Amino acid sequence: MAGLDLGWLIPTALQVLGLAIGLGVVGFGYEHAIRGRNLFTDELTQGTMAGWLAVAGVIFSIGMALGESAWIYKVIAILLAVLLIGLVWTAPRTKQVESIKKPRQKPTLKSIAWLVARIYIGIFVLLILLWGFNLSLHAVHLYGLAKSVQSDPSQIKADQIVPLAEAASGDVGSIYNQLRPLFPIFNNLQGLPGIGGYLGQVEPLISYINGLAQAANEIVKGLEPMLGNSSDGQTTLSIPERISQAVQSGQAHFVNASHEIGRASQVRSRIRSELMPASIRSLYLKVDDNFNLITAGAQVLQAAPKLLGAEEAQNYLVLAQNRDELRATGGFISGIGLTTIQEGKILKFELGDSYQVDDFSKAYPAPPEPLHRFMLADYWVMRDSNWSPDFPSAAQEAQSLYMLSTGTQTQGVIAFNQIAIQMILEAIGPVTIPGTNEPVTAENVEEYMRQAWAPAPEEGLSQEWWLHRKDFMQQLGSVVLDKALHISDQGQLMNLGKTLIELLDQGQVLIYFNDPTAQAALEEGGLDGSVHPGSQDYLYLVDTNVGFNKVDSVIQRAVTYRVDLSDLNQPTGEVTLSYQHTGNGELPCKQEVSYGSGTYADMEQRCYLDYWRVFVPGSSEFLSSTAQAVPAEQLLNGKGWSGQVESMTGEGGSQVLAGLLMLQPAQSSQIKISYNLPSSIIEPEAANIQEYVLQVQVQPGLEGLPFQLEVKLPENASATNTGAGWTQLNNKTWAWQGIVDQSTELKLAIQTNANQ
């Protein structure tokens, strides 16, 4: 019990006791008045009842005086307590007699006492009303804050965040403290039919919201030096330097935030959102969807001083990925660099050609088998290090190969692609590159990179071009980084922060930390880019361009997944992969290592050679496929591909079904794969209700994946509590359709007959 805050216990206990006694007396007096056909007010001012009512008022008044009420209430409560102490001993003990008309007499001490007792009853009821009114004010104010933030969060200015967080946490804290004494009553009544379930939600919901509100307030307090328009010279520092100073000084707040989040986590599983009113449910779900992100944020902030070089300089490996040549974690590693940071200051930023890192005097390991088979790679070098779609695995491999190549130890990895550059430029605005005629914007940055890469017409594919074709990476990266790190406008800074979180959520920016605490926080927030099948159904399409070209820029893909749950003990899945080549090239399909004419457009109009992998739940059993064979003459290995889908164990305990696709320009193709699913993907929720949950993961580098899920239900079963996006195709099939651009959970509750 050490360190436990019990300051609320005595005041609230007195208030509850006083209310209980008072309500009991009122109820008993009303019942007695009905039986005796007397006036209700007369009954309450007679003998023992008046005394007990006075006692209740004294107890309640003392509790209010000792509690966290406003001072005006405290003063009133103290005066009432003094007055009512006298009434306790002067309450009349006479029995009720038949009322007869008497001549008017002068007031006596006893009659005055009766009058005061009647006045007290009114005041006592008024105090209860004031208590309820005060509670309602906090609730209404809090609801207004939530709606304003939800309606247009972009309009919130940085210097408004601190008072907004304080106001919200204050309202929630007051509601929590005023209702906390009633939690045991609500919990004991949750067994009642009808209203009981709702009463049982009061404690976990209020406790959960209070924990998150206090945590948010602590985080905001810790970051307060970063918020608002600083006049202490901080604006002359770069953003990482300002962050470094803030996170070092705010550690106590971040620790408190983690403590509050832990308290919220303890009651989270008891909350049933379906029992909430629609308006409250939408607000709750919006907050709860970010619970893991909030948890991760508090943990990362505690590790931030070390990550920003407070103890010693930190080296981070930088990987620039080209999504036009799609690889597992977002694209071919076209550029490799290093950034060094100490006390938040960027000491070094280098980004260059990934080919220049290789040192073939070193003993590079053997590459993954498909990389050797389909691209004839004899060594596993840095530019191919992201073969695994599990980014923590790929990042560790990249660091190992970088260490082997350069001898430089790194403390983490940062990977990004063109989508990240576009979105960052949208947040910070255009930049000017030395030697260019017009600013580089979010709209033209991809075209700028392609033109900067291509050789000049008069130069052609020369050795000089080869050595300098990626110089633009350092130029563009330095300018964008410098502008982003020196933003002075707080609104623009907030927009940049929001953009970075969105990029992390979508996997367009991927980060790996060697520091276990920081990496665990990324994993907790679902921001680590890992393959995470979980215990339910899982689907993750991973495409890898093995054609030595940039054809992914003109490929459109979609996935349809049909799940047959007719027999819940033997579910099956069928995935249809649809590919459309929107190019118009006319060259015959043949895998070759060639830059062609040297233009980027030429490399986009080749045949698409894709090594596809579909990650499904572990223990899934491959049944059949419609994948087409690739002839030997079309592949560098001269052996072709038989069309037989391969099944193997994948990352995170998943099962991988893999094959090869050769697709001509202006053509389309479909691949169907069917397999048995483990029965464990269906989980019981309640009596006769089971839940089907599909986790869809989207490959980084894709702007969005068109996805359709169709679920066939068992006989004598129906879907219940279907969420947004679900439609009923027929009596037994439900479907969800949309564009997924990040890891997404799709849920369907299935209700069956008791005898099934």
Helices and strands as residue ranges (DSSP letters): H 9-36, H 40-44, H 47-66, H 71-90, H 109-151, G 153-155, H 158-179, G 180-182, H 183-188, H 196-199, H 202-222, G 224-226, G 234-236, H 239-249, H 251-268, G 273-275, H 278-288, H 291-307, E 314-322, E 332-342, E 345-353, G 354-357, H 369-375, G 382-384, H 391-406, E 412-416, H 418-428, H 445-453, H 463-468, H 471-485, H 490-506, E 509-513, H 516-524, E 537-545, G 551-554, E 555-564, E 572-581, H 600-604, E 608-616, E 621-625, G 632-634, E 646-649, G 651-653, E 655-663, E 668-676, G 679-681, E 682-686, E 689-697, E 705-712, E 717-720, E 726-728, E 733-740, E 744-752
